[in-house]
Amino acid sequence: MAQKKQAKNAQCKRCLNKFMEKEIYTIQQFQYRKSPTYDWTKKFFAALGIGEWDSFCESCMLYHGKTYHDAWLASVKNK
């Protein structure tokens, strides 16, 4: 049986491109890291206007991941 292709019904908050629902990324991807804490993560993304349930495509999540990592390193360095 041929599987029906799932409709592109999710939209990336950053680039506004539509993508498959199964390819959704959220900032919750970061909650399993040891550092920074998830509370720090939520505050960082809230400052960017990004909530826990906002959807992103893979390339935009990689972009935010780099920004996030750089900000964390800068905050650790400044302590």
Secondary structure, DSSP 4 states (H G I P E B T S, - for coil): -PPPPPP--EE-TTT--EE-GGG-B-GGGGGG-SSS-HHHHHHHHHHTT--TT--B-HHHHHHHHHHHHHHHHHHHHT-
